[in-house]
Amino acid sequence: MKARSGTLFFSMVVLVSGLGGRPTLLAAVDLPAVFGDHMVLQQDRPVPVWGTAAKGEPVRVLLGDKVVASGVADSTGNWKLQLPPLPPGPVPDLTIEGENRIVLKDVLAGEVWLCSGQSNMRMTVSATPKCDYGGVVGEEKEVQAADLPEIRFFDGTWKVCSPETVGSAYAMAYFFGKKLHQELGHPVGLLQAAVGGSPIESWVAPSVWSDDLKRRSVEAYRPEYAIRMEDHAKDLRAWQEADGKKRRAKPNAPPSPEKYPANFSKLFERLIQPLVPYAIRGVLWYQGETNAWRSEPYRDLLAGLISSWRGEWQDPELSFLIVQLANWGQTEKYLRASGLWAELRAMQAGVARETPHCGLVVTLDIGDAVNLHPRNKPEAGRRAALVALATVYDRDIPAFGPEPTEAEWTAANTRVSFKHVAQGLKLDAVSGGFEVAGEDGGKFTPAEARVDGDSVVVSADGVKDPKVIRYAWKDNPEGLLRNSDGLPAAPFRIERP
């Protein structure tokens, strides 16, 4: 198999003998890098295979020695064929033939998920040169137990999961895939595409952008830009004052609001588009930290991202799991404001609730008050897999924390009823993270809460006629509400009709 570079096509030209013995240039059949030895193909659905060749060149695809698809490269040198649905398990050698021959070995059929987002998705099982903040809870034990050859991950090339390779795997993706593999008994392929610090604007497809959405995104960025320029000025002064031998690279200024749109959709074009239309079951999305400062258009951007990616894959029911931001206690220090993560979590929950075939993964209690990249990715990945098993694979398992269904209001208190309570509700503290507000709806008072069956009764001294109730509406909330399976309720806010 010839080498290919990154996620792009590697053009190759060969010499063949034409009529009269004259050498003739002919482009060889080639594939995108996502097709390679050790890959996992999505089971039980048609699998597109595509690539480049010479204009009009016949191309055929074989499984073992059986031809399963054939066609001709079009006038631009592109071709696309389709494999029949494959059962889970080993796949015969996949051969692509044109004027040359590519043979792909050690191929499996199973469940394929695209895992994308920013640094908390990019965080690896172990610290690596490309991810110095990597390293999960119980790392040594997890690495030793990673002899799981039916789990494969793609980061430019396909790798078979083993103690030698798992350290460079995305931790969130790996523990998600590990749980799916354990429960389903099928191979799992994880397409990894995440970039630390990346805003959602870089990931949406170009089709999402309207003039109004571009304007809103730029305006939302302006206040952040002013703060970041203050920080840049301090960094620049420190750089100028540093001893020449100790001086690091000159700090770069943040992009101006006028230049901000230059990066819109760039990561989509670089990392996502080359994967289209590789057959996948769904997307695991963990992103939002960077947009907390500039969150006004985030709900529309996230909904647009889901819609646009489904459009790219031509699958309106493509499963999408949103990992809600974990708890973090440093927003005032770094973002100059509190409550920003709480507001963005509400946007993530709203999109998950209103979008078909979409699930929310709650990590509100497994973050880190002082570490932006919490190390408990084993539990975060497990919870994501539980949501997938319940919503995508129709497993009757406990996958969700308590969710409010209705509220009964009196002058003295509010009773909130829940579903997904399992064998009962539990409060981590007397307050349970609840707050109430009265007539003005803006001044919230910490409340006392008590469990009563499948309900929680909430009241606060000094608030005689509650109008609004909210739960866990902080960047780093404490005293959470859980069910008997230990899963926490996601933040919510309820207004009295």
Order of alpha helices (4+ residues) and beta strands (2+ residues): beta-beta-beta-beta-beta-beta-beta-beta-beta-beta-beta-alpha-alpha-beta-beta-alpha-beta-alpha-beta-alpha-beta-alpha-alpha-beta-alpha-beta-beta-beta-beta-beta-beta-beta-beta-beta-beta
